Amino acid sequence: MGCSPTSSPNPTQHEGQAPAKRRQRREGGKWTRSGCLTCKRRRKRCDEAKPSCHNCDRLGLTCEGYGSMWAVPLGPAAHVFKAEPANSPRFRTSLSPALSIGSSGSSMGQTLSATDLSSTTVSTPLTEKDDLDGSNEASPVSAPSPDNQLAVASPNPSKHITHLSHLDSHYLQYHMEQGSKLLANLEADDNPLRSLLIPRALSSPILMNALCAVSAVHFSNRANSSWSASAGNEGANYYIETMQGLRTTLAAYQGQGLTRSFPDDAILAVSLLCKYEIVRGSVKQWAVHLEALQTLVTSRGGLMMLDHDTAEFVRGLFVYANNVAKITNRRLLKPKPSIPVLDLETFNSSITPKLDIYIGYTEELLKTCARISDLPLLEPDPVTLQDEVNAIDILLTTWTSTKTTYIIPKGMSQATLFRLRLVAEYFRDAAYIYLHSTLERASASPLITSAISTSKITALNTLLTRLKTHPIDHNCEFSALTSPLFIAGCELDVSLPKSNNSSSISEEGGKLILNALGTLETNFGIGNVKRAKEVLGIVWGEREAQGRGRERGRHWMDVLEGLGWDLILA
């Protein structure tokens, strides 16, 4: 019996069963990173219609438009990048022992042991409470398994980023779009926080972990409370992984007698660990990493033995952090016989310097402040002290932002350069204030202080007037102002007459300083600003308790020593 073609049974269909439904792909717009913010948050496809997408219109949602996904911080749980395969190892590669061959240099074995880079335990990042009271001890961490071993990868650029985890991708993009612009004192087209660090991090697990640690803690400072704790924990995890990787790499290089060839990417990772502590607001651990950085570079034979971009970045960070640190703690980072000071001047004199993302126009002023911090050492010799004060006064009086010729980075506007010069003027005002304050603490002769061309009151009033005239905004050049604002705040009461009707702290000036520091904390997410405000609160509180300014109370350096804080204002 014949049958029509339309009634012929399906040869794969069993008798009595309903026809199987054919799966059809739903039609819709392809998911892209350029979709609207609402669809990105919902992890839905977006048809990218303008001014609002059809998905949002259909569901009655508010379409948030097509701006940056970081306009409002995105939580780490919002996975907006491609997931890695479940059976794919997360970017682990074997150690390449000949990544970068350096020249002769001093051994770093014994000194680095003090930095805890080669020990068998890892110091877990302290919580805010532990970091302030010193109650946290080094916590042992078991050695990583072979599958999770961290090491420096071959420095070949990666063509894909699918090896990154969701969190890696999240913090990498946050750093690229936000962090790199807020964690420097100068934004330019070739900002090394992007152009230098990101390409290298894609082929270096250690540097990627260090970069994500900084990005996570910065995100934590700026995110809302529901995301902040999670990001802070992730930053601590990345920190621990970075330390494990550095120890593994250091041990491998030492074991093969290649300590003098310690790779550039690992040195950059140590630089970021120092930055991590500053962003976190540490008052204890950042100096350890800065000393380790000095040791590692010295072991390579100095900055000249690093590739130029790495040397330039490391020099700027070190000059900035090292000199700023001496303002608040003179006992930090003193040269040791086994660790000569980095060849900063040799490197800088060999080329025309580029305007640095940390230093800007302030290098000479920063070094002058470091000289001021050493004045108490000359106290037993009044003649030498007088000569040094006179030399410092001449430097500050004759300083101009055009005194040194710089290469201006690409993408710099005249408005940016104006802000950099303005910031440098703040530093000169603060240097005069700091000079007077240091001499007063050392009980120097009034004849010495009276010979200084600018009085403390004049410098303080000039700084406050500058702050009123040019309010701090979101431009990253202003992120460098923590140090001069802190110094001015600590000496604020000296411009007022000591009468029963006047407070020891200028109400207007105090509000101006606190509001400016609050703006810095909110706009740039640097944790040390919060620490600076806390110290100011203690200094001002003690002075108010001393009878409205009749007795000055402790000097702010004495307050810091009493707290045991290694405060850094970078």
C-alpha positions in Angstrom: 0.0 0.0 0.0 1.4 3.3 -1.0 1.3 6.4 1.2 1.7 10.0 0.5 5.0 11.7 1.2 3.3 14.1 3.7 2.1 11.2 5.8 5.2 9.1 5.9 6.4 8.4 9.5 9.6 9.9 10.8 12.1 7.0 10.7 13.7 8.2 14.0 10.4 8.6 15.8 9.0 5.6 17.8 5.4 4.7 17.2 3.0 6.3 19.7 5.3 9.1 20.6 4.5 12.8 19.9 6.7 14.5 17.4 9.8 16.0 19.0 9.9 19.7 19.1 12.8 21.2 17.2 14.9 23.6 19.2 15.1 26.9 17.6 17.4 29.7 18.6 15.5 32.7 19.8 16.0 35.7 17.7 17.4 38.8 19.4 20.2 41.2 19.4 23.7 39.7 20.0 25.2 40.5 23.4 28.0 43.0 23.1 30.1 45.1 25.4 28.6 48.2 23.8 25.0 47.4 24.9 23.2 49.6 27.4 24.1 49.6 31.0 20.8 48.1 32.1 21.1 45.1 29.8 24.7 44.6 30.9 23.6 44.5 34.6 20.8 42.0 33.7 23.2 40.0 31.6 20.7 40.2 28.7 21.2 40.9 25.0 20.7 44.5 23.9 19.5 45.6 20.5 21.4 48.9 21.1 18.5 51.1 19.9 18.8 54.8 20.6 17.9 56.7 22.7 16.7 53.6 24.7 16.9 50.0 23.8 13.7 48.1 22.9 14.2 45.5 25.7 14.0 48.2 28.3 11.0 49.8 26.7 9.2 46.5 26.4 9.8 45.6 30.1 9.1 49.1 31.4 12.7 49.5 32.7 14.7 52.6 32.7 17.4 52.4 30.0 20.6 53.7 31.6 22.1 54.5 28.2 25.4 53.6 26.7 28.0 55.3 28.9 30.8 53.6 30.7 29.8 50.7 32.8 31.9 52.2 35.6 29.8 55.4 35.8 28.4 53.6 38.9 30.8 51.0 40.4 29.9 47.5 39.2 30.1 44.8 41.8 32.6 41.9 41.4 29.6 39.5 41.2 28.4 41.1 38.0 30.3 39.0 35.5 30.4 41.0 32.4 33.2 39.1 30.7 33.5 35.7 29.1 33.7 32.9 31.6 36.8 30.7 31.5 36.3 27.0 30.8 35.8 25.0 33.9 38.7 22.7 33.1 41.1 25.4 32.1 44.0 26.3 34.4 44.0 29.9 35.4 46.9 31.4 33.6 49.7 29.3 35.2 53.0 29.0 33.4 56.4 27.7 34.3 59.3 29.9 35.4 61.4 31.3 32.7 64.8 31.8 34.3 66.3 34.2 31.7 63.7 36.8 31.3 65.9 39.8 31.9 69.7 39.7 32.2 71.1 42.5 34.4 74.6 43.6 35.3 76.6 43.2 38.5 75.0 44.3 41.7 75.1 43.6 45.4 73.6 40.4 46.8 70.2 40.8 48.4 69.9 37.5 50.3 70.1 38.6 53.9 68.5 42.0 53.4 65.5 40.6 51.5 64.8 38.2 54.3 63.8 41.2 56.3 61.2 42.0 53.7 59.7 38.5 54.2 59.9 37.8 50.5 61.9 34.6 51.0 60.5 33.2 54.2 58.0 30.4 54.5 55.2 32.4 55.8 53.0 35.1 54.2 51.9 38.2 56.1 48.3 38.4 55.4 47.2 42.0 54.8 46.0 43.5 58.0 42.5 44.7 58.7 42.0 48.3 59.5 42.0 47.6 63.2 44.9 45.2 63.1 47.0 47.7 61.1 46.5 50.4 63.6 47.1 48.5 66.8 49.7 46.0 65.5 47.9 43.0 66.9 48.1 40.9 63.8 51.0 38.6 63.4 52.3 36.9 60.3 49.9 34.1 59.4 51.3 30.9 57.9 50.1 30.0 54.5 50.6 26.5 53.1 52.8 26.3 50.0 50.9 26.4 46.8 50.2 23.1 45.0 52.0 22.5 41.7 48.8 23.2 39.9 48.6 26.6 41.5 52.2 27.6 41.5 52.8 31.2 40.6 55.8 32.3 38.6 56.9 34.8 36.1 55.7 34.0 32.6 57.6 34.5 29.3 57.2 38.2 28.4 55.4 37.5 25.1 52.3 39.6 24.8 49.1 37.6 25.1 46.8 37.6 22.1 43.7 36.7 24.1 42.4 37.4 27.6 40.2 34.4 27.9 42.7 32.9 30.4 41.6 35.5 32.9 39.0 34.7 35.6 35.8 36.8 36.0 37.4 38.7 38.9 40.6 39.2 37.0 38.7 40.7 34.0 36.6 42.8 36.3 39.5 44.4 38.2 41.6 44.7 35.0 38.9 46.7 33.3 38.2 48.8 36.4 41.9 49.7 36.5 41.9 50.5 32.8 38.8 52.7 32.9 39.0 54.2 36.4 41.8 53.2 38.7 44.7 54.2 36.3 43.2 57.7 36.1 42.7 58.2 39.8 45.9 56.5 41.2 48.3 59.0 39.6 48.9 62.7 40.0 48.9 63.2 36.2 46.7 61.7 33.5 48.1 61.5 29.9 47.6 59.4 26.8 50.6 57.2 27.7 49.8 56.8 31.4 52.2 54.0 32.4 49.6 52.5 34.8 47.9 51.5 31.5 50.5 51.5 28.8 53.2 49.8 30.8 51.5 47.7 33.4 48.5 46.2 31.5 50.3 44.6 28.5 52.9 43.1 30.8 50.3 41.9 33.3 48.6 39.9 30.6 51.7 37.7 30.3 52.9 37.8 33.9 50.7 36.1 36.7 52.6 37.9 39.4 52.1 41.3 37.9 48.5 40.5 37.1 47.8 39.6 40.7 49.5 42.7 42.0 47.6 44.9 39.6 44.3 43.3 40.6 45.2 43.7 44.3 45.6 47.4 43.9 42.5 47.6 41.7 40.4 45.7 44.2 41.4 47.7 47.2 40.8 50.9 45.3 37.4 49.7 44.2 36.6 48.8 47.8 37.4 52.4 48.9 34.9 53.8 46.3 32.2 51.1 46.2 29.1 51.1 48.3 29.0 49.1 51.5 27.5 45.9 49.9 30.4 45.5 47.5 33.2 47.1 49.6 33.9 44.2 51.9 33.9 41.7 49.1 36.3 43.7 47.0 38.6 44.2 50.0 38.7 40.5 50.6 39.5 39.9 47.0 42.3 42.4 47.2 43.8 40.6 50.2 43.6 37.3 48.3 45.4 38.8 45.3 48.0 40.3 47.7 48.7 36.9 49.1 49.0 35.3 45.7 51.4 38.0 44.7 53.6 37.4 47.7 53.6 33.6 47.0 54.6 34.2 43.4 57.4 36.6 44.4 58.8 34.1 46.9 58.7 31.3 44.4 60.4 33.4 41.7 63.0 34.7 44.1 63.8 31.2 45.4 64.2 29.9 41.8 66.5 32.7 40.7 68.6 32.4 43.9 68.8 28.6 43.4 70.1 29.1 39.9 72.5 31.9 40.9 70.5 34.4 38.8 69.6 36.9 41.5 71.1 39.7 39.4 68.6 38.9 36.7 65.5 39.2 38.8 62.8 40.0 36.2 61.4 43.5 35.5 57.8 42.4 35.9 58.4 41.1 39.4 60.1 44.4 40.3 57.0 46.2 39.0 54.8 43.8 41.1 56.8 44.9 44.3 56.1 48.5 43.3 52.4 47.8 43.2 52.5 46.1 46.6 53.8 49.4 48.0 51.0 51.2 46.1 48.5 48.7 47.5 49.4 49.6 51.1 49.1 53.3 50.4 45.7 53.0 48.7 44.6 50.8 51.6 45.7 53.4 54.1 48.3 51.2 55.8 50.5 52.9 58.5 52.9 50.0 59.0 53.6 47.8 55.9 54.2 50.1 52.9 57.7 50.9 54.0 58.7 47.2 53.9 57.7 47.0 50.2 59.5 50.2 49.4 62.7 48.9 51.0 62.3 45.6 49.1 61.9 47.6 45.9 65.2 49.4 46.6 66.9 46.1 47.4 65.8 44.4 44.2 66.7 47.2 41.9 70.1 47.5 43.6 70.6 43.8 43.1 70.0 44.3 39.3 72.8 46.8 39.2 70.6 49.9 39.5 67.9 51.6 37.4 70.1 51.7 34.3 70.0 47.9 34.1 66.2 47.8 33.9 64.4 48.5 30.6 63.8 52.2 30.2 60.0 52.3 30.8 60.3 50.2 33.9 63.2 52.3 35.3 61.3 55.5 34.6 58.2 54.2 36.4 60.1 52.8 39.4 62.2 56.0 39.8 59.1 58.2 39.8 57.3 56.1 42.4 60.4 55.8 44.6 61.4 59.5 44.5 57.8 60.5 45.3 57.1 58.0 48.1 60.6 58.1 49.7 60.8 61.8 50.0 57.2 62.3 51.1 57.7 59.6 53.8 60.5 61.5 55.4 58.2 64.4 56.1 56.2 62.3 58.6 58.9 59.8 59.8 62.6 60.6 59.6 63.7 57.2 60.8 62.3 55.5 57.7 64.3 54.4 54.7 67.7 55.4 56.0 70.5 54.1 53.7 72.1 50.9 54.9 75.7 49.9 54.1 74.5 46.8 52.3 71.8 48.7 50.3 73.2 51.7 48.5 70.6 54.4 47.5 69.2 53.9 44.1 71.1 55.6 41.3 68.3 58.1 40.9 70.4 61.1 39.9 72.6 59.1 37.5 69.5 57.8 35.7 67.8 61.2 35.7 70.9 63.1 34.4 71.3 60.7 31.4 68.2 61.8 29.7 65.8 64.8 29.5 63.2 63.8 32.1 59.6 63.3 31.2 57.0 65.0 33.4 56.4 62.2 35.9 52.9 60.9 36.8 53.7 61.1 40.5 56.2 63.9 40.8 55.0 66.5 38.2 56.8 69.8 38.9 57.5 69.0 42.5 60.7 67.0 42.5 63.0 69.7 43.8 60.5 70.7 46.4 60.1 67.1 47.6 63.8 66.7 47.9 64.0 70.0 49.8 61.4 68.8 52.3 63.5 65.7 52.8 66.4 68.0 53.6 64.2 69.9 56.1 63.5 66.6 57.9 67.2 66.1 58.5 67.7 69.6 60.1 67.4 68.2 63.7 70.5 66.2 63.1 72.4 69.5 62.8 71.1 70.9 66.0 74.5 70.4 67.9 76.2 72.6 65.4 74.3 76.0 65.2 76.6 77.4 62.5 76.0 74.4 60.1 72.3 74.5 60.9 72.1 78.2 60.0 73.9 77.6 56.7 71.6 74.7 55.8 68.5 76.7 56.6 69.8 79.6 54.5 70.5 77.2 51.6 67.0 75.7 51.9 65.4 79.2 52.0 67.3 80.2 48.8 66.0 77.0 47.1 62.4 77.7 48.0 62.7 81.4 47.1 64.2 80.9 43.7 62.2 77.8 42.7 60.0 78.0 39.6 58.1 75.3 37.8 60.1 76.2 34.6 63.5 75.7 36.3 63.8 72.2 34.9 63.0 71.3 31.3 60.7 68.4 30.9 59.3 66.3 28.1 55.6 66.9 28.1 53.7 63.6 27.7 51.3 63.3 24.8 47.7 64.4 25.4 48.5 67.1 28.0 46.4 70.2 27.9 47.4 73.6 29.1 44.7 73.3 31.8 46.5 70.2 33.1 49.8 71.9 33.1 48.3 74.8 35.0 47.0 72.4 37.7 50.4 70.7 38.0 52.0 74.1 38.6 49.3 75.0 41.1 50.0 71.8 43.0 53.7 72.6 43.0 52.9 76.0 44.5 51.0 74.3 47.3 54.1 72.2 48.0 56.3 75.3 48.2 53.9 76.9 50.7 53.9 73.7 52.7 57.7 73.5 52.6 58.0 76.9 54.3 55.4 75.8 56.9 57.3 72.5 57.4 60.6 74.4 57.7 59.3 76.6 60.5 57.6 73.7 62.2 60.7 71.5 62.2 62.9 74.3 63.7 60.3 75.0 66.4 60.2 71.3 67.3 64.0 71.3 67.5 63.9 74.5 69.7 66.2 76.3 67.2 67.3 79.8 67.9 64.8 82.5 67.0 67.6 84.2 65.1 67.6 81.2 62.7 63.9 81.2 62.0 63.7 85.0 61.8 66.1 84.9 58.9 63.8 82.8 56.7 62.3 85.0 53.9 58.7 83.7 54.3 57.1 83.4 57.7 55.0 80.5 58.7 51.9 82.7 59.0 52.4 84.2 55.5 52.9 80.7 54.0 49.9 79.4 55.7 47.6 82.2 54.7 48.9 82.0 51.1 48.1 78.3 51.0 44.6 78.8 52.4 43.9 81.7 49.9 45.0 79.4 47.1 42.6 76.8 48.3 39.7 79.2 48.3 40.6 80.6 44.9 41.1 77.2 43.2 38.7 74.6 44.8 39.7 71.0 44.5 37.8 69.1 41.9 37.9 65.7 40.3 41.0 66.3 38.2 43.7 63.8 39.3 46.4 66.4 39.6 44.8 67.5 42.9 45.2 64.0 44.3 48.8 65.0 45.3 47.6 67.6 47.8 47.2 65.3 50.8 50.7 66.2 52.0 50.6 70.0 51.8 47.0 70.1 53.2 48.0 67.9 56.1 51.1 70.0 57.0 49.0 73.2 56.8 46.3 71.7 59.0 48.8 70.7 61.7 50.0 74.3 62.0 46.7 76.0 61.4 46.4 77.7 64.8 49.6 79.8 64.7 48.0 82.5 62.5 45.5 83.5 65.2 46.1 85.7 68.3 46.0 83.8 71.6 43.0 85.5 73.3 40.1 84.3 75.3 37.8 85.1 72.4 39.6 83.1 69.7 39.8 79.4 69.2 43.2 77.8 68.9 42.0 76.5 65.5 40.7 78.8 62.8 37.1 77.7 62.3 37.1 78.8 58.7 40.6 77.4 57.9 39.8 74.1 59.7 36.7 73.6 57.7 38.5 74.5 54.5 41.2 71.9 55.1 38.8 69.2 56.2 36.5 69.8 53.3 39.4 69.6 50.9 40.7 66.4 52.4 37.2 65.0 52.3 37.0 65.8 48.6 40.3 64.1 48.0 39.1 61.0 49.9 35.8 60.9 47.9 37.1 61.7 44.5 40.3 59.6 44.4 39.7 56.7 46.9 43.2 56.8 48.5 43.1 55.4 52.0 45.9 57.4 53.5 43.8 60.6 53.3 41.5 59.1 55.9 44.6 58.5 58.1 45.7 62.1 57.7 42.3 63.3 58.8 42.5 61.1 61.9 45.8 62.5 62.9 44.5 66.1 62.4 41.6 65.3 64.6 43.9 64.1 67.4 46.3 67.2 67.0 43.4 69.6 67.0 41.6 67.9 69.9 44.7 68.0 72.1 45.2 71.7 71.4 41.6 72.5 72.2 42.0 70.6 75.5 45.0 72.7 76.4 42.8 75.8 77.1 41.9 77.2 73.7 45.5 77.6 72.4 47.3 79.0 75.4 49.5 75.8 75.5 50.4 74.4 72.2 50.4 70.8 73.2 52.3 68.0 71.4 53.9 68.6 68.0 52.2 66.6 65.3 55.4 64.6 64.8 55.2 63.6 68.5 51.6 62.6 68.0 52.6 60.3 65.2 55.5 58.8 67.2 53.0 58.3 70.1 50.7 56.4 67.8 53.5 54.4 66.3 52.3 55.2 62.8 54.4 55.2 59.7 52.1 57.6 58.0 52.8 58.3 54.4 51.1 61.2 52.6 51.8 60.0 49.0 
